[in-house]
Amino acid sequence: MEGTSGAELARSVSEKLRARGFLAYLVGGCVRDLLLGLQPQDYDVSTDATPSQVLEIFPHASRVGAHFGVVLIREAGVHVEVATFRSETSYADGRHPDEVRFETDPRADVERRDFTINGIMIDPATNEAMDTVGGRADLEAGIVRAIGDPERRFREDHLRMLRAVRFAARLGFRIEAKTMAAIQRMHASIALVSAERIRDELVRILTEGGARRGFELLDETGLLNDILPEVAAMKGVEQPPEYHPEGDVWTHTLMMLEGLGAGTPPTLALGVLLHDVGKPGTYRVAPDRIRFHGHVELGVEIAGRILKRLRFSKAECDQAAALVANHMRFKDAGRMRESTLKRFLALPHFDEHLELHRLDAASSNRNFGSYELVRRKLKEIPPEEIKPPPLVTGRDLIAAGYAPGPRMGELLRGLEDAQLEGVIQTREEALHWARRWVARASLITGP
């Protein structure tokens, strides 16, 4: 536990609780990760001290889950959650217990947790583990197993079905047979979980490593069709073998997901998942080959509906949709005008567009020509030339006597093209170009 301020705070909190005569253990994901040799992201302490007693010892702490006996202790920019041992009764809403009882026996606290690998406690003073549910054996065997009756665990919180998939994917574990069977029987109840909670689990599956395995498990459990039927529709949609020797749209997408490492930006992961979501709805067998006319446009529409349904932020929706909208443009990069290419390179978070294209090529015909060309252009063209400040603005044109209106938008676009092409380089040249453009436009349209 040495070397991290979170670990030090957890140890300090435990020592103070024990000095007052209370039990205190590290518990949950931090213990799982420590035993696997991973760096925990958060530390949780479980104790027989009631929330009021914890607050007496740590007067500057705050209750974050009064009903559940959770107290948050912050210090030097890190925090530790301290939870009182508890047992829980029925869960009428599939998430919150109808009744919570504080306990003095840590075993009662462990038995209401989700999976055995998350039910191990460690005494931070001695580093000795207390394992009453077989969690260490499951860690060693690489198994995600529900504690006790799997169906009961999943009725208590339906989201645990998605969490089982996430842990198995992230850790490279398998889901134990009875636990898997329970998910396969109960998967439809995931519809009762809020969109925000489903969204957060999906993002973790996509970005914590093991995204391909995660989506294979979502499919195997039945959860995929419940939460992302548009992605499930990719299965069996054939593609032209000369461009996609790897197989159908689902296989291609899985291969791209396999290339996503831990820490991948969520928007890039979403773009990878959804870039071909329009193909099932545009599949046609033409005389020469399979075609997907309009799949980009339909994909943008479908992706937008999915992201809105899952309550992603506007910025996330916009970026993921832009990735879907632009993923086919790379094939035309070598034929683009200089102005068009620079506008393409100036897309927000272009690094995500480029990485999506690399994964796309790596998971199909492995033609990296456009990828290398665009990378070369990014090195050759200075950033200030890719998106330079405009030489003149709409206000400048109005001040120069030009009337505002739709034609001014065309004029400004033409000026931007000329600037990006290197035709004009100063304000004076821009105004001269504008006068010539207006004169030509007047001759073409007439009085």
N, C-alpha and C positions, 0 to 999 in steps of 0.2 A: 504493500500500500504506500510505500515511501515515494516521495517525489511529486505528489500532487496535493494541492491545497485542499481539494475536496476530501481526499483520504485523511488528511491531517485533521480537518474539521470533524469528520465522522468519528475519528478516534478520540478527539478531545471531548466531543459530546458524550460518547459512550463512557469515558472515564468519569466525567462529572456525574452522570446518572448512577454509575456503580458506586461512586463515593458516597452517594446518598442512600445506598442500600437497595437500588433497583437493578433489575436485569436489563441488559442492553446488548443487542446483537446487530451486526450488519445482516441485511436480508435482501432477497430479490435479485434483480438484474446485476447489481454490483458484485454480488457473491458469485453468480454464474460466470461473469466475465473474468473475475479474479482467478477462479479455478481453471478457466480455459486459457489463462495467460494473456488476456486481453485487457485493455485499459478501460475501466468503467467510465461512462459519461456522467452518471449521477450516483450519489450514495444515499441509501436509506437505512435508518436505524429503527429497530423494533424493540419495544420496551413494555414492562408491566406498569410503568408510571402512567397515571392518567394525564390527560391533556393539561388539567389545572396544575398538577404536580410538575409537569415539564415546564410550564410557564413560570412557576415559582423559581425554578432553577435557572431558567433562561428568560428573564423578564422582557428582553427586547425581541423575543420571537413573536411569531404571529400564527393564529389559527387559520389554516387554509381549508380544512375539512372538519369543522367542528363535530358534525354528526358521526364522522368516521374516526375521530380521535387523531387527526393529523396536525402536527405543528411544524412550521417552517422556521429554520434557524439560518440566518444569513450572517456572513462574516467575510470581510475582505473580498467581496465580489463573488463568493461562492455560496452555495446553500446545501443544507442537508434536511431531508424530511424525516421527522420523528413521529412514528405511529404507535399508538397503544395496541398491545395484543388485543385481538377482537375475534369474535365469531359472528356469523350472520345467518339470518333465517331465509325465508323465501324472497324471490325477486319478481314481484308482480309485473314490473315494466321491462324485464330483461336487461336491466343495467344496475339499478339501485336496490340494495337490500331493504326489505320492509322493516327490519329491526336489526340493530347492531348491539351486541353485548360486549363490554370490555372484559378481558380475561386476564388471569395471572399466569396461565400455563402457555408457554410459547408453542406447544404442539397444537393447541386449538387454533392459534393464529395461522400456522402453516397449512392446516387442513382446508382452510377456505380459499387458499390461493389457487392460481390457474394450473401451472404445470410443475412437474417434479423438479425440473432444472431451475425453477425459480423459487423452490421451497426449501432451500438450504440456508441455514443460519451460520454465521461465523462470529466467534467471540474475538473482537479486535484486540483484546489484551493478550490473548494466547495464540490467536490464529487457528484455534481448534474449531472444526466444523461440527454442527449438530444437524443431522440428516435423518428425519423420521419418515421420509416418503420415498427413499431410493433415488434421490436426485443425483448423487454422485455417480452411481452406477449408470444412470441414463446419460449423464454427461460423457462418461467414458465410452459408452456404446453408441453415442450419437443419436439419441432418441428424444423426440418431443412427446411426452406422455401426460395426459391430464391427471391431476391428483384426484383419487377416488373415482366416482362415477362420471365418465366424460359427459354424458347428456346433462347431468345436473350442473356441471361446471359451465356448459354452454347455455343452459337455460338461465343461469345467473347473469351472464353477460354474453350476448350473442357475438359481440366483437371478438371474443376469445377465439372463435373459429378462424378469423383472419390473422390473429396474433400467432396461432399455431403455424400457419403457413409462413408468416414472416420469420419466426424463429428458425424453422426448418430450412428456409431458403438462405437466410443470412449465415447460419452456422454450418450449413451443409449436412444437416441431420435428416433423418426420416421421421415421419409421423407414425407413432405406434398404431398397430392395427385397430384396436378398439376405439382409440381416439379418432382415427381416420374414418372409421365406419360411422361414428356418431356425427361427425361433420357431414358426411355424405347423406345421412338421414335428415339432418336438421338445417342444411345449408340455406333453404328458402327463408328461414327466420332472420337472415342478415338484412332483409328488407325492413325490419323493424328498427334498425340502427340508424342514427342520424347520418346525413350525408357528410357532415364535417368529420365525424369519427372514421367513417369509411375512407374518406379522402386522405386523412392523415396516415392510416395504415397502408394504403396503396402507395403513397409517396415513400414511405419507409421501405416497402417491398422493392420499389423501383430504384432506390438510391443507397441502400445499405450494403449492396453486394448480393449476388445471387439472384438478380432480377429474372433471368430466364427460368431458373428452378422455381421461383415464386409463382410465375404465371403458369408453369406446367402444373403446379400443385393447385392453383386456383381452378384450373380446368378439371383436374382429377377429382377435386372435392365437390364440384358443381357450383362453386361460388362465382366463377367467372361469368356464367350466363346470368346470374342474379344481379351482379353489379356492373358488368360491362358487356352486355349482349352484343354490342356493336363490334367488340373485339373478338368475341366468340364466333361471330359470323365469318371471320377470316378463314376458319378451318375448312379445308377442302376446296378453296378458291384457287384454281390452277393459274399458272403464269406461263408466259412464253419461255420455253427452256433455253433459247438462245440468249436471253437476258437474265433469266433466273433458273439456272440449273439446280439450285438448292431445293426447289419444290414450291409448294403453295404459299399463299400470303402469310398464313399463320407460322409456317416454318421459317420464312424469311424474317418475320418480326421477332420470333424467338431468338434467332441467331444474332440479330442486332441487340436485343436485350442482354444477351450473353456478354456483349462487349462493354456494357456499362459497369464501371467499377464503383466501389464504395466512395461516396462523396460526390457523385454525379449531380450537377444542378437539376432540380426537379423539372424545370421547363424543358431541358434537353431530354430527360427521360420520358416526359410526356410526349414530346415531339417524335421520339423514336417509336413509342408505343402506338401513336395515332397517325403516323405519316401516311400509311396506306389504308386507313380506315374507310376511305371512299371506294376502294376497289370492289368489295362484294356487291355494291349497288350499281356498278358500272361494267361489270363483267360481260363481255360479248365475244363470241367466236366469229371472227371475220374470215373471208376466204383465204387470206394469207397467214394470219396468226391470231392468237388471243389478244384482245385489246381492252383498254380501260379508259375510253374517252370521257373526259370530265371528272376523272377520279380525284384530282386535286381540289377542284371547286366543291365537289360533294364532300370530300374529306374535311375541308375547312368548316363546312356547315355542320357536319356530324360532330367533329371535335369540339366545336363551340357549344353544342348542346350538352355533350358529356361534361365538359369542364364547368359549365354553368350549373348543371345538375349536382355536381360534386362540390359546389360552392368555392371554387378557386377564385382568387383575387382577379381583378380586371387586368392587372399587369401580367399575371401568370397566364391568363386566358389569351391575352394579346400576343405574348411571345410564343406560346405553344402553337397558336393558330398560324403565326407567321412562319414557324418552322414547317408546318404542314403545307402552307401556301407556296413556299419557295423551294421545296426540296427537289423539284424537277428542273429548276433553272440552271443547275450546274452543268448539265449536258450542253447548254448553249453558250457557256462562258467564252469559248474560243471564237465565237461569231459575234459577240456583243460589241456594239459601238463603245468607245471609250467612256462616254457619259453614262451609258447604261450599266457598264461594268462597275464604274465607280459608285453609282447609286446602289448597286447590288452589294458591294463591299461595305457600304455605309449602313447597312441594316443594323439595328440595335442587336448587340450580343452576337455579332457575326461569327464569333468563335464557335457558338453552338450550331449554327447552320453548317459550318465547315465540318465539324465533328459528326453531325448527323449524316452528311454526305459520305464521309469516310467509312462510317459503319455500314451505310447502305451499299457502297461498292464492295466492301469486304465481305458482305453477306449475300452477294449475288454473283456477278460475272467477274469481280475483282479487276474492273477497269478503273484505274486510278488516274487516268489522263487529266480529267477535268479538275480533280482534287489537286494534283501537282501544279497545274497551270494557275489555279486560283492562289495557292500558297505562294507561288513565284511572284504573282502580281502584288500580293500583299507586302512582300519584301521590297519589290521594286518601286512601288508608288508610295511616296511619303504620306503619312496620315493626314497632313494638312491639305493635301491635294485630293484625297478621297472625299472629304466633306468640308470644303472651304467655306468661309463666310461669304454671303452673296455680295457681289460688287455693287449692286443697286437693289433697293427694296421697293415694294409697292408704294410706300410713302414718297420715295425719291421720284418715282415715275409720275405720281400725282402732282408733286411740286414742279415737275418739268412740263406739266400741261397735259398729261395723258388722262383720259377719263377712266374712272374705275368701272369694272364690269367683268363679264366672263372672258372677254378678249384679253384683259390684263393678265388673267391667270395663264392663258396660253403664252403671252409675251414673257412672263416671268419664268415659265418652264423653258422656253426657248433660250432665254438668257442663261439659265442654269446649265443647259446642255452645252451652250457655247463656252461657258467658263470651264466646265469639266473637260471639254475637248481641247482646251488650250487656245481657242480661237480669240477670246478676249481675256485680258489680264489686268485691266485698269478700269476705274469708274468711267473715265472719258470714253474708252473703247466700248464699254457696255452701253452708254447712252447713245453713242453713234450707231451701234448695232441695233438698238431699239428703234431709232428713227428709220433705219433702212427696213426693218421688219414691218413697221406700221405702213410704210409707203408700199411695200410689196403686197401686204394684206389688203390695202385699199384698192390696188389695181385688180386683184383677184376677185374681190367681192363686189366691186363696183360702188357707185354712190348709194 
